[in-house]
Amino acid sequence: MPPSLVKPSLAQPPRVNPAGAGPRTRVKKNREGVAGYVFLTPWMLGLMGITAVPMLGSLVLSFTNYDLLSPFTEVKWVGPKNYARMFGDDPHYWHAVRVTLVFGLVAVPLKLAAALGVAVLLNRERRFTGWFRGMFYLPSLLGGSVALALVWRAMWSRDGAFNTLFGLEGPNWINEPDYALGTLVVLAVWQFGAPMVIFLAGLKQIPMELYEAASVDGASKLRSFWHITLPGLSPVIFFNLVLETIHGFQGFTSAYVVSGGTGGPIDSTLMYTLYLYKSGWSEYQMGYASAMAWVFLVAVAIITAVLFSTGRFWVHYGENS
């Protein structure tokens, strides 16, 4: 029977590879997978060698009496003695905790408030708006640099720029226990550029129709800010709050440089990380410093978890608001 007379229902359909890939395609995918792992190898080596292994090593050292001046063969296991000393026998530890909490509870809200206020002012396009955004962001580019801390220390001295600018016969602010921590708070608040940029991005996502509808209904700018801007920015506020809280508790460079590495005057700038550094590298008590580091890690994790648990009550995401 000629092929043209074969019924269509009896014709065999062409065979299709169910996986859609032949041997060549499988080999190509395997090569791509190997290439991906090859590119990940430097990161994985860095993670293990620079982060994971040293962290586990410090956890072990936190239960020993290891110090930098003694041979490693003389290290003895002391169990939880370092932690017992920290919580019961070291008044400087609790003073450092108190200083860090005061710094974080004052500096973080002020920094976020300044960032949000400036972001609202710079949200609308006006003349020189871009230039002002750059100028306000510039201090954040300097970060926690030693040079900036040195300039700050000179500016708040008795003959510094602050007293000269305002014509004050003021004190040497950084050498006065009542004012030294305040100068560090001002320095932290001054560097509000990074959260400001994030707030600006969040403000651009709030529909202008909401403000127009509120204006038609007779709402004032303050009510619009309270009922439209803040709820619309709540995810961004939450994001900045978490980052700046962690960053605030990690403050080290400014306290170290301004106080000359002592935490003075009279331990008024003895931040937690500075006391940890002094314990490990100035007093050579590396086992005790390792214990302090792990307590700090757990404390920051707990604070972050608390922020995330409370966020569901005031953070609004999109249509769920």
Summary of the structure (lengths in Angstrom):
residues: 321
radius of gyration: 29.2
end to end distance: 72.7
largest distance: 115.6
contacts: 859
relative contact order: 0.12
helix: 71%
strand: 1%
